[in-house]
Amino acid sequence: MNRILMLGVLLGLCLIAQICAATEAYVTDSFEVTLRTGPSIDNKIIAMPSSGQRVEVLERNEDWTHVRLAGPGETTKEGWILNRFLITRVPWEVQARSLKQENLRLKERLADTERRLSEALQKEKAFAGKLEETAETLEKMENKYESLKKGAVEYLSLRDAHKAAQSSLEIAQSAVEKLSKENEELRSSQKTRWFATGALVLFCGLILGLVLGRMQRKRRSSYY
């Protein structure tokens, strides 16, 4: 008997769990709240504050609270409201609205950040291209500089060699001029010698002719 009772209880619990698991419900926070002229439901209703509206607490008793309505565009109204309709925390709806607005602001900031990031990436890409072009230009200029430097070294070497050759040429020209002058002097001296030698030979020939002539005349006079 006890086993049958226990089985029945278990089956009942299973059925209740299934029923509870099969349906869901949420308690709504939309209800009418009345603001009255006094701390009683018999007093006159002067306003119907909306859910989540902020109020200023002026006085509190066991069941009722004396409040002043606060909010933008709201006329100053004071009255009594049941304590069960008041909470000290910020209502979930207000928090959700605030979070939604914050989410929208974050989305806008995210979109703006993404836009700035895209612009920064484009600028970075452009700067990278300019940097690459600058690096290529710098490399070309360095190559030209090295070529000019090498050419300048070769030019200086050629200039020094040209100066040395020009100096050697001047020395050679001076030596040639000196040799030419000496040759002219030698030629002039040789001509003088040849002239003197010819004159001497001619003179000797004249003397020899005179001597031979006298000797022949003497021989002829001796024959006769």
C-alpha positions in Angstrom: 0.0 0.0 0.0 2.8 2.3 0.9 4.6 1.5 -2.3 1.5 2.2 -4.4 1.1 5.6 -2.6 4.7 6.5 -3.2 4.4 5.6 -6.9 1.3 7.7 -7.1 3.1 10.7 -5.5 6.1 10.3 -7.9 3.8 10.1 -10.9 2.0 13.2 -9.7 5.3 15.1 -9.2 6.4 14.1 -12.7 3.2 15.3 -14.2 3.4 18.6 -12.4 7.1 19.0 -13.5 6.1 18.4 -17.1 3.2 20.9 -16.9 5.5 23.5 -15.3 8.2 22.8 -17.9 5.8 23.0 -20.8 4.5 26.6 -20.1 6.3 29.9 -19.3 4.9 33.2 -18.1 6.2 36.7 -17.2 4.8 39.2 -14.8 4.1 42.5 -16.4 5.2 45.8 -14.8 2.5 47.8 -16.6 -0.1 48.7 -14.1 -2.0 51.8 -13.0 -0.6 53.7 -10.1 -2.7 56.4 -8.5 -1.5 59.6 -6.7 -4.2 60.7 -4.2 -4.7 63.8 -2.0 -4.4 61.8 1.2 -3.2 58.4 2.5 -6.3 56.5 1.8 -8.1 55.0 -1.2 -11.0 57.1 -0.4 -9.1 60.3 -1.2 -9.3 61.9 -4.6 -7.0 60.8 -7.4 -5.0 63.7 -8.7 -2.5 62.0 -11.1 -1.7 58.6 -12.6 2.2 58.4 -12.5 3.6 56.1 -15.2 5.8 53.1 -14.4 9.4 54.1 -13.7 8.6 57.8 -13.1 10.9 59.4 -10.5 9.3 61.0 -7.4 10.7 63.0 -4.5 9.8 61.5 -1.1 8.5 64.0 1.4 7.0 61.8 4.2 6.5 58.1 4.8 4.2 56.1 7.0 3.4 52.4 7.3 1.4 52.0 4.1 1.6 55.4 2.3 4.2 57.8 1.2 3.9 61.5 0.6 5.7 62.4 -2.6 6.2 65.2 -5.2 6.3 64.3 -8.8 9.6 65.1 -10.6 10.4 65.0 -14.2 10.9 67.2 -17.3 7.7 69.0 -18.4 5.9 67.8 -15.3 3.8 70.3 -13.3 4.5 70.3 -9.6 2.1 67.9 -7.9 2.2 66.5 -4.4 0.1 63.5 -3.2 0.1 60.1 -1.5 1.0 56.8 -3.1 0.9 53.3 -1.7 4.3 52.1 -0.5 4.1 48.8 -2.6 4.2 50.9 -5.8 7.5 52.5 -4.8 11.0 51.0 -5.2 14.4 52.5 -4.3 16.3 51.0 -7.2 16.1 52.3 -10.8 13.3 50.4 -12.6 14.3 47.7 -15.1 12.5 49.6 -17.9 14.5 52.7 -17.2 17.7 50.7 -16.9 16.8 48.9 -20.1 16.1 52.2 -21.9 19.3 53.7 -20.5 21.3 50.6 -21.6 19.6 50.8 -25.0 20.6 54.4 -25.4 24.1 53.5 -24.2 24.2 50.7 -26.7 23.2 53.0 -29.5 25.9 55.5 -28.4 28.4 52.6 -28.3 27.3 51.5 -31.8 27.7 55.1 -33.0 31.2 55.3 -31.4 32.1 51.9 -32.8 31.0 53.0 -36.3 33.0 56.2 -35.9 36.0 54.2 -34.6 35.7 51.8 -37.5 35.5 54.8 -39.9 38.5 56.4 -38.4 40.4 53.1 -38.4 39.5 52.7 -42.1 40.8 56.2 -42.8 43.9 55.5 -40.7 44.5 52.3 -42.6 44.1 54.1 -45.9 46.5 56.8 -44.8 48.9 54.2 -43.5 48.7 52.4 -46.9 49.3 55.7 -48.7 52.2 56.6 -46.4 53.7 53.1 -47.0 53.5 53.7 -50.7 55.2 57.1 -50.4 57.8 55.6 -48.1 58.5 52.9 -50.6 58.8 55.5 -53.4 61.0 57.6 -51.1 63.2 54.6 -50.4 63.6 53.8 -54.1 64.4 57.5 -54.8 66.9 57.5 -52.0 68.5 54.3 -53.3 68.8 55.8 -56.8 70.3 59.0 -55.4 72.8 56.9 -53.4 73.7 55.0 -56.5 74.2 58.3 -58.4 76.2 59.7 -55.5 78.5 56.7 -55.5 78.8 57.0 -59.3 79.6 60.7 -59.0 82.0 60.0 -56.2 83.8 57.3 -58.2 83.8 59.6 -61.2 85.2 62.4 -59.1 88.0 60.1 -57.9 88.7 59.1 -61.4 88.6 62.7 -62.5 91.0 63.7 -59.8 93.3 60.9 -60.8 93.1 61.9 -64.4 93.7 65.5 -63.5 96.8 64.6 -61.5 98.0 62.4 -64.3 97.3 65.2 -66.8 99.2 67.7 -64.7 102.1 65.2 -64.4 102.1 64.5 -68.1 101.9 68.3 -68.8 104.8 68.9 -66.5 106.8 66.1 -68.1 105.9 67.5 -71.5 107.1 70.9 -70.5 110.3 69.4 -69.2 110.7 67.5 -72.5 110.0 70.6 -74.5 112.6 72.5 -72.5 115.1 69.7 -73.1 114.2 69.6 -76.8 114.7 73.3 -77.1 118.0 73.1 -75.3 119.1 70.2 -77.5 118.0 72.1 -80.6 120.0 75.1 -79.4 123.0 73.0 -78.8 122.6 71.3 -82.2 122.4 74.7 -83.8 125.5 75.8 -82.0 127.2 72.5 -83.0 126.1 73.0 -86.6 127.4 76.5 -86.7 130.7 75.4 -85.1 131.0 72.5 -87.6 130.4 74.9 -90.5 133.0 77.2 -89.2 135.4 74.3 -88.9 134.6 73.1 -92.4 135.1 76.5 -93.8 138.4 77.0 -91.9 139.5 73.5 -93.1 138.6 74.3 -96.7 140.4 77.6 -96.5 143.5 75.9 -95.0 143.5 73.3 -97.7 143.1 75.9 -100.4 145.9 77.9 -98.9 148.1 74.9 -98.6 147.3 74.0 -102.2 148.3 77.5 -103.4 151.5 77.3 -101.5 152.2 73.9 -102.8 151.5 75.1 -106.4 153.9 78.0 -106.0 156.6 75.8 -104.6 156.2 73.2 -107.4 156.1 76.0 -110.0 159.4 77.4 -108.8 161.0 74.0 -108.7 159.9 73.4 -112.3 161.3 76.7 -113.4 164.6 76.0 -111.7 164.8 72.6 -113.4 164.1 74.2 -116.8 166.8 76.9 -116.2 169.3 74.2 -115.3 168.8 72.4 -118.6 169.6 75.5 -120.6 
